[in-house]
Amino acid sequence: MSSQETHYLHLMIPSNKEDSRLIGRAVYSFCLHLGFDEIQSYQIELATVEVTHNIVDHAYSNCPDCTLELHAQALADRIIFTIIDTGLPADFVLPCSCPIDPDDTIDSLPESSMGLYIITSVMDSVEYEVYEKSNILTMVKYLPES
């Protein structure tokens, strides 16, 4: 991707796990298009789908009448993924108090921490904030070197 090009992806889906596949497939294709290989694209897809599942389960308590929104913007050196919902705020703070110890292995984690482990392992940075009545999770993944 040249430094002059801008690629942007925006999706809004209902808050159910079946529709999170739409986000996953779109993110996978977006990443392939931007130069990630199939494995990296799948890992980014997995992290993004994990976020959407956590939103459906925890922020919306599996209520299918809500929506969540994904924005993905490719810059010259990275993709910025922003996922927005209006559900209950998360009860954790990233990255400082994320319950994942860097020495942990995936086998040593409780099941409830595996999603955070996947997300923080795949992405280069992860930030969470509540702004007005929206939960905003921002994840950054640097583009592969050409």
N, C-alpha and C positions, 0 to 999 in steps of 0.2 A: 504494500500500500504506500503510495507516495505521500509526502507530508502535506500535500494540498487536498487530498481526498478526505471526505468525511463520510463515514458509514454510520447509520443510526437505525436502531430497531426499537419499536414500541408496540407492546401488546397489552391488552387488558382482557382478563379472563374471569369467569365465575370461580368462586372459592370452593372448588372440589378437586380432589386428587386426579380424577380422570382427565380434566382439562389441563393439569400441569404438564401433561405430555406435550401439549402444544408449545408451551414455553421451552420445554426441554429440546424438542426437535428444532425449533427456531434458533435457539442458542447454539446447538450443535452445528447447524448449517452456517450460521453467522461466523462461528469460530473457524470452521474449515475455509470459508471464503477469505478470511483475514490471515491465513497462513499457518494456523495450528494444524498439527497432524491429527489423525483419527483418534488416537489415544488421549491426547491433550483435550481435544474437543469433547470427547465423551466425559472426561473428568470434570470439565467446566459445566457441561450439561448436568451431570450428577449433582454437583454442588448447588446449582441453581434450582433444580427440582427439589432437592432436600430443603432449601429455604422455603419454597412454595408449600411443601407438605407441612413444614413447621407452622407456617402462617395458617393454613387450613385447620390443623389440629389445635393449635394453642391460641392464636389471636382471634380466630373465628369460631372455635369450638365446633368445627365441622358443620357450620351453618352454610348451606349452599347459596343463600340469597345475597352474598356479599361479593366483592370483586377484589382482585389484586392486579397490580400494574407492574410491568417490567419495562425499563428503559435501558438500552445498551448503546453506548456511544464509543466508537473506535476513534482514538486519537492516533497520532503518529507512532507512539510507542506502547500504547496500552488500550485495553477496553475497560470502560467504567460501566458496571452493572448496577442499576438502582432498582430496588424492589420496594414498592409502596403498598401499604394496606392501612385500613382504618379500624382494625380490630383492637383487642386488648394489648397493651404494651408488653414487651418481653420482660421477663424477670431476671435478665442477665445483662452485663455490660461487656462489650467487646472493645478493644482486644485485651485490656489490662487484667480484668478479672474473669476472663474466659476460664472455665473449669478444666481446661486441658493443660496438663503438665507436658513440657516439651520432651521429657524422657518417657512419657507413656507410649505404649504400643496400642494398636487398635484392639488387641485381645485383652488388654488390661482395663479398658474403659467400660463403665456401665452403659447399658443400652441407650439410656437417655442422653448420653454425651456423644454418641457416634456421629450424629448429624453435624454438630459443631466441629468435631474432629475432621470430618470430610471437608467441610467448607473452609476451615482455616488451613488445612493442608494443601488444598488445591489453589486457593486464591493468594495473591501476593499481599493484599491488605483487605481487612473487613472492618467496617464501622457501622454502628447502629445508633440511631437517634430518634427521639420523638419530637416532631415539630407540629405545633398546634394539635390537631387530632389525628395525625398520620404517623405511622411507624415507617421509618426509612432505613433500609439496609443498603449500604453501598459497598460493593466488592470491586477490587481492581485486579486485573490480570495483565501482566506485561506481555506484549506480543513477542513471538519467537524472533530471534536474530535471523536476518536473511542470509 
